[in-house]
Amino acid sequence: MGADARPVVRVDENGTYQVELVGQELGSLIGRRGETLDAIQQLTGYAVNHGQSRRVRIHVDAEGYRAKREESLVRLAKKTAAKAVKYRRNVTLEPMNAYERHVIHTALQETPDVTTYSIGTEPNRRTVVAYSRGEHR
């Protein structure tokens, strides 16, 4: 892919392999909204687990992208919740993968006057931030 990346692998306390791709200008490995990085992670998981009786979890990251994306999703969730409460309307976010939707749901779990749910089918599944007028789920 034209990127000069070196994998740094460590195993966390849960036995998950954390693979950090280290190098310069790894944007092509991350891709649009992390899609290429997700694909690399999925293919790596398939390769490592092929023919094995015990499944190994593998997380692949580059340039700290996943932490930055999670922070921006939490900010988006809070901003969207404020908008939903202010205008007393439901706000539908752009399509996201399952992990990103989970981040949104978790970030707003304790927010008063707001509930979240997902609609649609993959790959166009979206999160709705709904005004709930005092209700809370």
Secondary structure by P-SEA (a helix, b strand, c coil): cccbbbbbbbbccccbbbbbbbcccccccccccaaaaaaaaaaaaaaaaccccbbbbbbbbccaaaaaaaaaaaaaaaaaaaaaaaacbbbbbccccaaaaaaaaaaaccccccccccccccccbbbbbcccccccc
